[in-house]
Every structure is written in structure tokens, then in C-alpha cells.
């Protein structure tokens, strides 16, 4: 367990490593390409380029970054779109120990009606929906 001032400083550096760099996303960009770019820019430092939890910032992180390619396998073969989108947005569902940054503000912009599972459709930022779909498509 990380404790003391040194531990707090280490945790701050790890979270900063996973924080996104400011950038402009071309609004006319293909949603798939935009999602891939969002993954590279927002997720890969911690979760790794292939989503396996082995990013450059992963060593020493407590808890370690999740393997994003096994989300469906950990959920009975179902990809929980609403939970994944919520976690990316910044709703950690009780996981106060998670160093996962909140990305919600970065997804401000056009919304789409997005089917999040079990027939539920909800207004969702288009970029958040595209990134969630990107993760769903990359399940093992």
C-alpha cells in the first residue's frame, strides 16, 4: 500500500501520466479513427497500446490498470456498454481506489442516441460512444 508524502507524490505522477494532453479532434474525422486516436491519447499510457494493462505508466500502479480486452470475458461474455462508458466518463461505481482519471469533460460535444444494452437508449457524447464501441470490438 502506498503511504506518506512519497506515496502521494508517486500516485500524483501516475495519474498525471494517464491524463490526456490537450488536443483538437477534427469534427469531420471518421468515428472509428477518432475512437482509435482517443484510445491512443487517453488510454494507452496506462492500459497499453493493445489494451492489456501494460502501458508505460502501469508499473507500480495500485490497483494495476485493467486488461481492456477481457471486459466481456469478465462479464459472462457480455460487453457492459453502460458501465464501460460510465467508467470512462468518470463514474467509477464505488471504486474509490481507482487512479482512473475522469474524462467526461473531454467528450463534450455532439451527442447521439446510443444503445447501451438491454434495449436502453440514452443521449451520449458521440466520442464517448465511439470509444466504448472501439473497446467492445477489441474483446478477446
C-alpha positions as CSV (number, residue, x, y, z in Angstrom):
1,X,0.0,0.0,0.0
2,X,1.3,3.5,-0.8
3,X,1.6,5.7,2.2
4,X,3.1,9.0,3.3
5,X,4.1,12.0,1.2
6,X,6.3,10.0,-1.1
7,X,3.4,7.7,-1.9
8,X,1.1,10.6,-2.6
9,X,3.7,12.1,-4.9
10,X,4.1,8.8,-6.7
11,X,0.3,8.4,-7.1
12,X,0.1,12.0,-8.4
13,X,2.8,11.3,-11.0
14,X,1.0,8.1,-12.1
15,X,-2.3,9.8,-12.6
16,X,-0.6,12.7,-14.4
17,X,0.9,10.1,-16.8
18,X,-2.5,8.9,-17.6
19,X,-4.0,12.3,-18.1
20,X,-4.6,13.4,-21.6
21,X,-2.7,16.0,-23.4
22,X,-4.8,18.9,-24.8
23,X,-5.6,18.3,-28.5
24,X,-8.2,19.2,-31.1
25,X,-10.1,16.4,-32.7
26,X,-11.3,17.1,-36.3
27,X,-15.1,17.1,-36.1
28,X,-15.2,15.6,-39.6
29,X,-13.0,12.7,-38.7
30,X,-14.2,9.1,-39.2
31,X,-15.7,7.9,-35.8
32,X,-13.6,4.7,-35.9
33,X,-10.4,6.7,-36.5
34,X,-11.4,9.2,-33.8
35,X,-12.0,6.4,-31.3
36,X,-8.6,4.8,-32.1
37,X,-7.0,8.2,-31.6
38,X,-8.9,8.7,-28.3
39,X,-7.7,5.3,-27.2
40,X,-4.1,6.1,-28.0
41,X,-4.2,9.6,-26.4
42,X,-6.3,8.8,-23.3
43,X,-5.9,5.1,-22.5
44,X,-2.7,3.6,-23.9
45,X,-0.3,5.2,-21.4
46,X,-1.9,3.1,-18.6
47,X,-3.7,0.3,-20.4
48,X,-1.1,-0.2,-23.1
49,X,-1.3,0.0,-26.9
50,X,-3.2,-3.2,-27.1
51,X,-5.3,-2.6,-24.0
52,X,-3.7,-5.4,-22.0
53,X,-3.0,-3.2,-18.9
54,X,0.7,-3.0,-19.7
55,X,1.2,0.7,-20.6
56,X,4.3,2.7,-19.8
57,X,2.7,4.2,-16.7
58,X,1.4,0.8,-15.4
59,X,4.4,-0.4,-13.4
60,X,3.7,0.3,-9.7
61,X,0.1,1.4,-10.2
62,X,-2.2,0.3,-7.4
63,X,-4.5,-1.2,-8.4
64,X,-2.9,-2.1,-11.8
65,X,-4.7,-1.0,-15.0
66,X,-7.3,-3.4,-16.2
67,X,-6.9,-5.6,-19.3
68,X,-9.4,-3.9,-21.5
69,X,-9.5,-6.9,-23.9
70,X,-11.1,-9.2,-21.4
71,X,-14.0,-7.0,-20.2
72,X,-16.6,-9.2,-21.9
73,X,-14.9,-12.4,-20.5
74,X,-15.1,-10.9,-17.0
75,X,-18.8,-10.2,-17.5
76,X,-20.1,-13.6,-18.7
77,X,-19.5,-12.9,-22.4
78,X,-21.4,-9.6,-22.4
79,X,-19.8,-6.2,-23.0
80,X,-21.4,-3.9,-20.5
81,X,-21.5,-0.7,-22.6
82,X,-23.2,1.5,-20.0
83,X,-20.7,0.5,-17.3
84,X,-17.7,1.0,-19.5
85,X,-18.9,4.3,-20.9
86,X,-19.7,5.5,-17.3
87,X,-16.2,4.4,-16.1
88,X,-14.5,6.3,-18.9
89,X,-16.7,9.3,-18.3
90,X,-15.7,9.4,-14.6
91,X,-18.2,7.3,-12.8
92,X,-16.1,4.6,-11.0
93,X,-19.1,2.9,-9.4
94,X,-17.7,2.7,-5.9
95,X,-14.0,2.1,-6.9
96,X,-12.6,4.9,-4.8
97,X,-9.2,3.2,-5.1
98,X,-9.0,3.7,-8.8
99,X,-6.5,6.1,-10.2
100,X,-8.5,6.3,-13.4
101,X,-8.9,9.9,-14.5
102,X,-12.3,11.4,-15.2
103,X,-12.5,12.1,-19.0
104,X,-16.1,13.3,-19.1
105,X,-15.2,17.0,-19.9
106,X,-13.1,15.9,-22.8
107,X,-16.1,14.3,-24.5
108,X,-18.2,17.5,-24.5
109,X,-19.7,18.0,-27.9
110,X,-22.3,16.4,-30.2
111,X,-24.4,13.7,-28.6
112,X,-26.1,10.7,-30.2
113,X,-28.8,8.4,-29.1
114,X,-26.7,5.4,-28.0
115,X,-28.0,1.9,-27.3
116,X,-26.1,0.9,-24.0
117,X,-27.5,-2.6,-23.7
118,X,-30.8,-4.3,-22.7
119,X,-32.7,-2.0,-25.1
120,X,-31.7,1.2,-23.2
121,X,-31.1,4.2,-25.4
122,X,-29.6,7.3,-23.9
123,X,-28.1,10.6,-25.1
124,X,-24.3,10.1,-25.1
125,X,-21.4,12.2,-26.3
126,X,-20.6,10.8,-29.8
127,X,-16.9,10.4,-29.0
128,X,-17.6,8.5,-25.8
129,X,-19.9,6.2,-27.7
130,X,-17.3,5.6,-30.4
131,X,-14.5,4.8,-27.8
132,X,-16.9,2.4,-26.0
133,X,-17.6,0.7,-29.3
134,X,-13.9,0.6,-30.1
135,X,-13.3,-1.3,-26.8
136,X,-16.2,-3.6,-27.5
137,X,-14.8,-4.5,-30.9
138,X,-11.4,-5.3,-29.4
139,X,-12.5,-8.1,-27.0
140,X,-10.8,-11.4,-27.0
